[in-house]
């Protein structure tokens, strides 16, 4: 379908899903969109986005099964396009979700195990592939094509790890099942795999008819790479039998098949060049033999480099694979040890409960002791603050009392000036009246008491208004104590008007807007 038509059809399906409140179908629409772009554009950001939307939608609506399914679906998509690290992560997430649901409760769980096995097989991790294939068997019906495929692939995992006897056992079982179901394609494939074991063991007489059958069936079902593989094995057998003419014809056919193949055939080209060089050596044509030996070496180096990269990737995947393996090994626990396991769990839980109670009691006692220490410390600090507040209040009251005495003294002096005092004495008395209470020494003592009660006041004041003078700071401290203009004037040795003018200057320095009370600003500092 054209993209526009396909998306229109899926829009209609999404509308039906919403109308029917079918949340599973809404998830499926996201998946279908992702699949459409995957088929038509390969690995692409749009497919990634739609897979993520399917997973997120399922998770937000608490659809555990759908969350697992679409994590798995994204993993398969990533595997197809060789994004193996990301694929591994999503496979593991999906398997964990399936495990939480319960494998037996997941519809078609066998196919999910099978696809996970394909991933491990592609990574040449035959042990994990085998474990997942064996899990697949639990969910497959007997005597079906899928079961034949699974048994055959298990055989391949053993063959690829040189465990020929066990491999043969699975190949025989798969072959008998294929014959029972009259599946000629699988009969040919499995026959070829059995032949490959004889071939790898050097038993060429046993291998020959089986490999010939594999070649014919592979050609019949257009399995080009399988046919080329079988033909290369026949070449090796012909060379061992010194049938050089036949080997030459077989190599030509193998070359044709490899050229036609759409898959990556580098591994088979290495074998082809090696056999070609050996053929020319047997024919005595060393020039051609050397030429194909060079091609063989170059192709082999390329293959080794690629295999090295694959090995590095397998190392990067190992920590995730170990987790998956640990989870899947739980499925192998024998029912006979079930009771023992339950008893062990109960004992462990009881021990954990005892330990938890002991830890809780210890933490509770420690918490109680800490609370008592905190309460004692708070009481001490409160008492210190209260004492400092009383001291500051008393000190301020004392200064204010002195201010009252000075005021009374000034009044008396003014009376005396008029009646009894000469001009020189009047000047001395006037100078005495100008001496104010808040001297530098008194300010230092006052500041210590003030800081105990308002520890951050001067620090914040300097940070907020760094351009204030020392006189400004003193005035601000007195404002903080809620003294009136007359009281501040007496303590600073200036007139009430002087205080008002000082406040006006302060307002300008502080850049206060009209209507803003300085006292409110100082209170907040």
For each residue, the residues with C-beta under 8 A, 3 or more apart:
1: 5 6 9 36
2: 5 6
3: 6 7 36 40
4: 7 8
5: 1 2 8 9
6: 1 2 3 9 10 36
7: 3 4 10 11 33 36
8: 4 5 11 12
9: 1 5 6 12 13
10: 6 7 13 14 29 32 33 36
11: 7 8 14 15
12: 8 9 15 16
13: 9 10 16 17 25 29 32
14: 10 11 17 18 26 29
15: 11 12 18 19
16: 12 13 19 20 22 25
17: 13 14 20 22 23 25 26 28 29
18: 14 15 21 26
19: 15 16
20: 16 17 25
21: 18
22: 16 17 25 26
23: 17 26 27 57 58 61 63 66
24: 27 28 63 66
25: 13 16 17 20 22 28 29
26: 14 17 18 22 23 29 30 57
27: 23 24 30 31 54 57 58 63 66 69 70
28: 17 24 25 31 32 54
29: 10 13 14 17 25 26 32 33
30: 26 27 33 34 50 51 53 54 57 70
31: 27 28 34 35 50 51 54 70 73
32: 10 13 28 29 35 36
33: 7 10 29 30 36 37 46 50
34: 30 31 37 38 46 47 48 49 50 51 54 73 74 77
35: 31 32 38 39 47 77
36: 1 3 6 7 10 32 33 39 40
37: 33 34 40 41 44 46 47 50
38: 34 35 41 42 43 44 47 77 80
39: 35 36
40: 3 36 37
41: 37 38 44 46 47
42: 38 81
43: 38 47 78 81 83
44: 37 38 41 47 48
45: 48 49
46: 33 34 37 41 49 50
47: 34 35 37 38 41 43 44 50 51 77
48: 34 44 45 51 52 74
49: 34 45 46 52 53
50: 30 31 33 34 37 46 47 53 54
51: 30 31 34 47 48 54 55 70 73 74 77
52: 48 49 55 56 74
53: 30 49 50 56 57
54: 27 28 30 31 34 50 51 57 58 66 70 73
55: 51 52 58 59 67 70 71 74
56: 52 53 59 60
57: 23 26 27 30 53 54 60 61 63
58: 23 27 54 55 61 63 64 66 67 69 70
59: 55 56 62 63 67
60: 56 57
61: 23 57 58
62: 59
63: 23 24 27 57 58 59 66 67
64: 58 67 68 97 100 101
65: 68 69 101 106
66: 23 24 27 54 58 63 69 70
67: 55 58 59 63 64 70 71 97
68: 64 65 71 72 94 97 98 101 106
69: 27 58 65 66 72 73 94
70: 27 30 31 51 54 55 58 66 67 73 74
71: 55 67 68 74 75 90 93 94 97
72: 68 69 75 76 90 91 94 98 112 115
73: 31 34 51 54 69 70 76 77
74: 34 48 51 52 55 70 71 77 78 90
75: 71 72 78 79 87 88 89 90 91 94 119
76: 72 73 79 80 87 115
77: 34 35 38 47 51 73 74 80 81
78: 43 74 75 81 83 84 86 87 90
79: 75 76 82 83 84 87 118 119 122
80: 38 76 77
81: 42 43 77 78
82: 79
83: 43 78 79 86 87
84: 78 79 87 88 119 122 123 313 317
85: 88 89 313 316 317
86: 78 83 89 90
87: 75 76 78 79 83 84 90 91 119
88: 75 84 85 91 92 119 317 320 321
89: 75 85 86 92 93 320
90: 71 72 74 75 78 86 87 93 94
91: 72 75 87 88 94 95 116 119 324
92: 88 89 95 96 320 323 324
93: 71 89 90 96 97
94: 68 69 71 72 75 90 91 97 98 112
95: 91 92 98 99 112 116 324 327 328
96: 92 93 99 100 327
97: 64 67 68 71 93 94 100 101
98: 68 72 94 95 101 103 106 109 112
99: 95 96 102 103 327
100: 64 96 97
101: 64 65 68 97 98 105 106
102: 99 105 106
103: 98 99 106 109 135 331
104: 109
105: 101 102
106: 65 68 98 101 102 103 109 112
107:
108: 111 112 139
109: 98 103 104 106 112 113 139
110: 113 114 135 136 137 138 139 140 146
111: 108 114 115 136
112: 72 94 95 98 106 108 109 115 116
113: 109 110 116 117 132 133 135 136 139
114: 110 111 117 118 132 133 136 146 150
115: 72 76 111 112 118 119
116: 91 95 112 113 119 120 132
117: 113 114 120 121 128 129 130 132 133 136 153
118: 79 114 115 121 122 129
119: 75 79 84 87 88 91 115 116 122 123
120: 116 117 123 125 126 128 129 132 321
121: 117 118 124 125 126 129 153 156 157
122: 79 84 118 119
123: 84 119 120 310 313 314 317
124: 121 160 310 314
125: 120 121 128 129 314 317 321
126: 120 121 129 130 157 158 160 161
127: 130 131 157 161 325
128: 117 120 125 131 132 321 324 325 328
129: 117 118 120 121 125 126 132 133 153 157
130: 117 126 127 133 134 154 157 158
131: 127 128 134 135 325 328 329
132: 113 114 116 117 120 128 129 135 136 328
133: 113 114 117 129 130 136 137 150 153 154 157
134: 130 131 137 138 154
135: 103 110 113 131 132 138 139 328 331
136: 110 111 113 114 117 132 133 139 140 150
137: 110 133 134 140 147 150 151
138: 110 134 135
139: 108 109 110 113 135 136
140: 110 136 137 144 146 147 150
141: 144 147
142: 147 177
143: 147 177 180 181
144: 140 141 147 148 181
145: 148 149 181 183 186
146: 110 114 140 149 150
147: 137 140 141 142 143 144 150 151 177
148: 144 145 151 152 174 177 178 181 183 186 190
149: 145 146 152 153 186
150: 114 133 136 137 140 146 147 153 154
151: 137 147 148 154 155 170 171 173 174 177
152: 148 149 155 156 170 171 174 186 189 190 193
153: 117 121 129 133 149 150 156 157
154: 130 133 134 150 151 157 158 170
155: 151 152 158 159 167 168 169 170 171 174 190 193
156: 121 152 153 159 160 167 193
157: 121 126 127 129 130 133 153 154 160 161
158: 126 130 154 155 161 163 164 166 167 170
159: 155 156 162 163 164 167 193 196 197 200
160: 124 126 156 157
161: 126 127 157 158
162: 159
163: 158 159 166 167
164: 158 159 167 168 197 200 201
165: 168 169
166: 158 163 169 170
167: 155 156 158 159 163 164 170 171 197
168: 155 164 165 171 172 194 197
169: 155 165 166 172 173
170: 151 152 154 155 158 166 167 173 174
171: 151 152 155 167 168 174 175 190 193 194 197
172: 168 169 175 176 194
173: 151 169 170 176 177
174: 148 151 152 155 170 171 177 178 186 190
175: 171 172 178 179 187 190 191 194
176: 172 173 179 180
177: 142 143 147 148 151 173 174 180 181
178: 148 174 175 181 183 186 187 190
179: 175 176 182 183 187
180: 143 176 177
181: 143 144 145 148 177 178
182: 179
183: 145 148 178 179 186 187
184: 187 188 217
185: 188 189 217 220 221
186: 145 148 149 152 174 178 183 189 190
187: 175 178 179 183 184 190 191 217
188: 184 185 191 192 213 214 216 217 218 220 221
189: 152 185 186 192 193 214 217 218 223 226
190: 148 152 155 171 174 175 178 186 187 193 194
191: 175 187 188 194 195 210 213 214 217
192: 188 189 195 196 210 211 213 214 215 217 218 226 230
193: 152 155 156 159 171 189 190 196 197 214
194: 168 171 172 175 190 191 197 198 210
195: 191 192 198 199 206 207 208 209 210 211 213 214 230 233
196: 159 192 193 199 200 207 211 233
197: 159 164 167 168 171 193 194 200 201
198: 194 195 201 203 204 206 207 210
199: 195 196 202 203 204 207 211 233 236 237
200: 159 164 196 197
201: 164 197 198
202: 199
203: 198 199 206 207
204: 198 199 207 208 237 240 241
205: 208
206: 195 198 203 210
207: 195 196 198 199 203 204 210 211 233 237
208: 195 204 205 211 212 234 237
209: 195 212 213
210: 191 192 194 195 198 206 207 213 214
211: 192 195 196 199 207 208 214 215 230 233 234 237
212: 208 209 215 216 230 234
213: 188 191 192 195 209 210 216 217
214: 188 189 191 192 193 195 210 211 217 218 226 230
215: 192 211 212 218 219 227 230 231 234
216: 188 212 213 219 220
217: 184 185 187 188 189 191 192 213 214 220 221 223
218: 188 189 192 214 215 221 223 224 226 227 230
219: 215 216 222 223 227
220: 185 188 216 217
221: 185 188 217 218
222: 219
223: 189 217 218 219 226 227
224: 218 227 228 257 260 261 262
225: 228 229 257 258 261 263 265 268
226: 189 192 214 218 223 229 230
227: 215 218 219 223 224 230 231 257
228: 224 225 231 232 254 257 258 261 265 268
229: 225 226 232 233 268
230: 192 195 211 212 214 215 218 226 227 233 234
231: 215 227 228 234 235 250 253 254 257
232: 228 229 235 236 254 268 271 272 275
233: 195 196 199 207 211 229 230 236 237
234: 208 211 212 215 230 231 237 238 250
235: 231 232 238 239 247 250 251 254 275 279
236: 199 232 233 239 240 275
237: 199 204 207 208 211 233 234 240 241
238: 234 235 241 243 244 246 247 250
239: 235 236 242 243 244 247 275 278 279 282
240: 204 236 237
241: 204 237 238
242: 239 282
243: 238 239 246 247
244: 238 239 247 248 279 282 283
245: 248 249
246: 238 243 249 250
247: 235 238 239 243 244 250 251 275 279
248: 244 245 251 252 279
249: 245 246 252 253
250: 231 234 235 238 246 247 253 254
251: 235 247 248 254 255 272 275 276 279
252: 248 249 255 256
253: 231 249 250 256 257
254: 228 231 232 235 250 251 257 258 272
255: 251 252 258 259 272
256: 252 253 259 260
257: 224 225 227 228 231 253 254 260 261
258: 225 228 254 255 261 265 268 269 272
259: 255 256
260: 224 256 257
261: 224 225 228 257 258 265
262: 224
263: 225
264: 267
265: 225 228 258 261 268 269
266: 269 270 299 302 303 306
267: 264 270 271 303
268: 225 228 229 232 258 265 271 272
269: 258 265 266 272 273 299
270: 266 267 273 274 296 299 300 303
271: 232 267 268 274 275
272: 232 251 254 255 258 268 269 275 276
273: 269 270 276 277 292 293 295 296 299
274: 270 271 277 278 292 296
275: 232 235 236 239 247 251 271 272 278 279
276: 251 272 273 279 280 292 295 296
277: 273 274 280 281 289 290 291 292 293 295 296
278: 239 274 275 281 282 289
279: 235 239 244 247 248 251 275 276 282 283
280: 276 277 283 285 286 288 289 292
281: 277 278 284 285 286 289
282: 239 242 244 278 279
283: 244 279 280
284: 281
285: 280 281 288 289
286: 280 281 289 290
287: 290 291
288: 280 285 291 292
289: 277 278 280 281 285 286 292 293
290: 277 286 287 293 294
291: 277 287 288 294 295
292: 273 274 276 277 280 288 289 295 296
293: 273 277 289 290 296 297
294: 290 291 297 298
295: 273 276 277 291 292 298 299
296: 270 273 274 276 277 292 293 299 300
297: 293 294 300 301
298: 294 295 301 302
299: 266 269 270 273 295 296 302 303
300: 270 296 297 303 304
301: 297 298 304 305
302: 266 298 299 305 306
303: 266 267 270 299 300 306 307
304: 300 301 307 308
305: 301 302 308 309
306: 266 302 303 309 310
307: 303 304 310 311
308: 304 305 311 312
309: 305 306 312 313
310: 123 124 306 307 313 314
311: 307 308 314 315
312: 308 309 315 316
313: 84 85 123 309 310 316 317
314: 123 124 125 310 311 317 318
315: 311 312 318
316: 85 312 313
317: 84 85 88 123 125 313 314 320 321
318: 314 315 321 322
319: 322 323
320: 88 89 92 317 323 324
321: 88 120 125 128 317 318 324 325
322: 318 319 325 326
323: 92 319 320 326 327
324: 91 92 95 128 320 321 327 328
325: 127 128 131 321 322 328 329
326: 322 323 329 330
327: 95 96 99 323 324 330
328: 95 128 131 132 135 324 325 331 332
329: 131 325 326 332
330: 326 327 333
331: 103 135 328
332: 328 329
333: 330 337 338 341
334: 337 338
335: 338
336:
337: 333 334 340 341
338: 333 334 335 341 342
339: 342 343
340: 337 343 344
341: 333 337 338 344 345
342: 338 339 345 346
343: 339 340 346 347
344: 340 341 347 348
345: 341 342 348 349
346: 342 343 349 350
347: 343 344 350 351
348: 344 345 351 352
349: 345 346 352 353
350: 346 347 353 354
351: 347 348 354 355
352: 348 349 355 356
353: 349 350 356 357
354: 350 351 357 358
355: 351 352 358 359
356: 352 353 359 360
357: 353 354 360 361
358: 354 355 361 362
359: 355 356 362 363
360: 356 357 363 364
361: 357 358 364 365
362: 358 359 365 366
363: 359 360 366 367
364: 360 361 367 368
365: 361 362 368 369
366: 362 363 369 370
367: 363 364 370 371
368: 364 365 371 372
369: 365 366 372 373
370: 366 367 373 374
371: 367 368 374 375
372: 368 369 375 376
373: 369 370 376 377
374: 370 371 377 378
375: 371 372 378 379
376: 372 373 379 380
377: 373 374 380 381
378: 374 375 381 382
379: 375 376 382 383
380: 376 377 383 384
381: 377 378 384 385
382: 378 379 385 386
383: 379 380 386 387
384: 380 381 387 388 452
385: 381 382 388 389 452 453
386: 382 383 389 390
387: 383 384 390 391
388: 384 385 391 392 449 452 453
389: 385 386 392 393 453
390: 386 387 393 394
391: 387 388 394 395 449 452
392: 388 389 395 396 446 449 450 452 453 481
393: 389 390 396 397
394: 390 391 397 398
395: 391 392 398 399 445 446 449
396: 392 393 399 400 446 481 483
397: 393 394 400 401
398: 394 395 401 402
399: 395 396 402 403 437 438 442 446 491
400: 396 397 403 404 483 487 490 491
401: 397 398 404 405
402: 398 399 405 406 437
403: 399 400 406 407 437 487 490 491
404: 400 401 407 408 490
405: 401 402 408 409
406: 402 403 409 410 433 437 490
407: 403 404 410 411 490
408: 404 405 411 412
409: 405 406 412 413 433
410: 406 407 413 414 433
411: 407 408 414 415
412: 408 409 415 416
413: 409 410 416 417 429 430 433
414: 410 411 417 418
415: 411 412 418 419
416: 412 413 419 420 421 429
417: 413 414 421 426 429
418: 414 415
419: 415 416
420: 416
421: 416 417 425 426 429
422: 425 426
423: 426 427
424: 427 428
425: 421 422 428 429
426: 417 421 422 423 429 430
427: 423 424 430 431
428: 424 425 431 432
429: 413 416 417 421 425 426 432 433
430: 413 426 427 433 434
431: 427 428 434 435
432: 428 429 435
433: 406 409 410 413 429 430
434: 430 431 493
435: 431 432 493
436: 439 490 491 492 493 494
437: 399 402 403 406 442 490 491 493
438: 399 442 443 446 474 491 492 493
439: 436 442 443
440: 443 444
441: 444 445
442: 399 437 438 439 445 446
443: 438 439 440 446 447 474
444: 440 441 447 448
445: 395 441 442 448 449
446: 392 395 396 399 438 442 443 449 450 477
447: 443 444 450 451 458 477
448: 444 445 451 452
449: 388 391 392 395 445 446 452 453
450: 392 446 447 453 454 457 477 480 481
451: 447 448 454 455 457 458
452: 384 385 388 391 392 448 449 455
453: 385 388 389 392 449 450
454: 450 451 457 480
455: 451 452
456: 459 460
457: 450 451 454 460 461 477 480 525
458: 447 451 461 462 473 477
459: 456 462 463
460: 456 457 463 464 525
461: 457 458 464 465 468 473 476 525
462: 458 459 465 466 468
463: 459 460 466
464: 460 461 525
465: 461 462 468 509 510
466: 462 463
467: 509
468: 461 462 465 472 473 476 506 509
469: 472 473
470: 473 474
471: 474 475 492 502
472: 468 469 475 476 502 505 506 509
473: 458 461 468 469 470 476 477
474: 438 443 470 471 477 478 492
475: 471 472 478 479 488 492 499 502 503 506
476: 461 468 472 473 479 480 506 522 525
477: 446 447 450 457 458 473 474 480 481
478: 474 475 481 483 487 488 491 492
479: 475 476 482 483 488 518 519 522
480: 450 454 457 476 477 522 523 525
481: 392 396 450 477 478
482: 479 519
483: 396 400 478 479 487 488 491
484: 487 488
485: 488 489 496 499 500
486: 489 490 496
487: 400 403 478 483 484 490 491
488: 475 478 479 483 484 485 491 492 499
489: 485 486 492 493 494 495 496 498 499
490: 400 403 404 406 407 436 437 486 487 493
491: 399 400 403 436 437 438 478 483 487 488
492: 436 438 471 474 475 478 488 489 498 499
493: 434 435 436 437 438 489 490
494: 436 489 498 499 502
495: 489 498 499
496: 485 486 489 499 500
497: 500 501
498: 489 492 494 495 501 502
499: 475 485 488 489 492 494 495 496 502 503
500: 485 496 497 503 504
501: 497 498 504 505
502: 471 472 475 494 498 499 505 506
503: 475 499 500 506 507 518
504: 500 501 507 508
505: 472 501 502 508 509
506: 468 472 475 476 502 503 509 510 518
507: 503 504 510 512 518
508: 504 505 511
509: 465 467 468 472 505 506
510: 465 506 507 518 521
511: 508
512: 507 516 518 521
513: 516
514:
515:
516: 512 513 520 521
517: 520 521
518: 479 503 506 507 510 512 521 522
519: 479 482 522 523
520: 516 517 523 524
521: 510 512 516 517 518 524 525
522: 476 479 480 518 519 525
523: 480 519 520
524: 520 521
525: 457 460 461 464 476 480 521 522
